[in-house]
Amino acid sequence: FGTSGVRALVSELDSKTCYAFTIAFLKSIGSASKIVIGHDLRPSSPSITAHVYQACMDNDIDVVYVGAAPTPAIAYFASQDGLPAIVITGSHIPFDRNGIKFYTAIGEITKTEENLILQSDVNIPDQLDEVILPAPDIQASVLFFRRYADFFPKDLCVGLRIGVYEHSSVARDLLKSLFESLGATVISLGRSNSFVPIDTEAVRQEDVESAREWVVKYNLDMLVSTDGDADRPLIADENGHWLRGDVVGALTAVALGLDEVVVPVSCNSLIELSGYFKSVLRTKIGSPFVIEGMKSVSGRVGGFEANGGFLLGSDIVKDGKQLFALPTRDAVLPMLALLSLAKDKGMPLSGLATCLPDRFTASNRLQEVDSIKSNQLLTKIRSGALPIHHIVPESLGLPVSEYDIDGLRITFESSEIVHLRQSGNAPEL
């Protein structure tokens, strides 16, 4: 299990495995007569979706098949009708992998519900025939489009040139239409028929270089993209600089006027240092933990992760218009919130950085590192068997505090912070 669902190699997500997980999820939520199912643009997703669809139909559950749509759009559509949902997506993980996300009628599954799924005994037919998926119902994408087109000012993007790095994002066409409806001139860039695993926490060097080239070539005011299922944003300013996800999250919370924020331990310490928020609650990494945290606080609350995915825990009212809560990661709200904040302050997107304390951050990953090896490394550091200065420079000074709610986060005498963690859904350190 990764965030809110199962992750595996495509070769492991065979018909019986997908069928079994679907039945286990249905058992965990009790009675359900209807369910929403959708997927991303990975080539393996329609086949996995068909297995999930068959499991639902075999159990006399009506299926609203919404086709290829952003994960937050599917979750929002289902929540408006009080329905559970299943989304077939591997999000940002490599091309040879995929996953299945589960939503109850009130949102993402909790860790308790995850355990119910994992411990469930299920019966699988001896013979499974892949069903042919019906024509998709586009209501989910339409409702998601209207969510933002109706809340933000109609002239929000008038006079702006916005580039959409489309690659294989399931939201690529929706983003273009949405920005155009708000008055922008939209330039479509980098569309791909092959799946591109965009990780918003570890931006590829080629995407760093492309952003700088595109903003100059097309005179862009903003460049946007998402990961594969559009629950993580990638936003670059007019200089072609990709903004870190936790910076995007903090600015989104400021733009929405939130007074309580919930973030994982991996997010930048500028959130507390900014002084914008009455309280900042830190959690383990993963949206289920952020969601649980949001339930424990009052006031106007939102949450976000270092990947930039924003979770809105409270309804927002502005200029007589209401934006309903959506406590699941979303890539679209941060894009429009940052444009709104920049417009209110009369500055370009790059100027928003001046609203936050200077904290310099670098993050990356070592790929194909077995979880056992990673955890052995962290154990050696915790126990003192491997001195921390064998890994980081002595110029940081001595460690003054350690926080191990998720991985190992060490603060040094220099006020610099090092955080090491094994990925929960990929062989990465």
Disulfide bonds with the S-S distance in Angstrom:
none
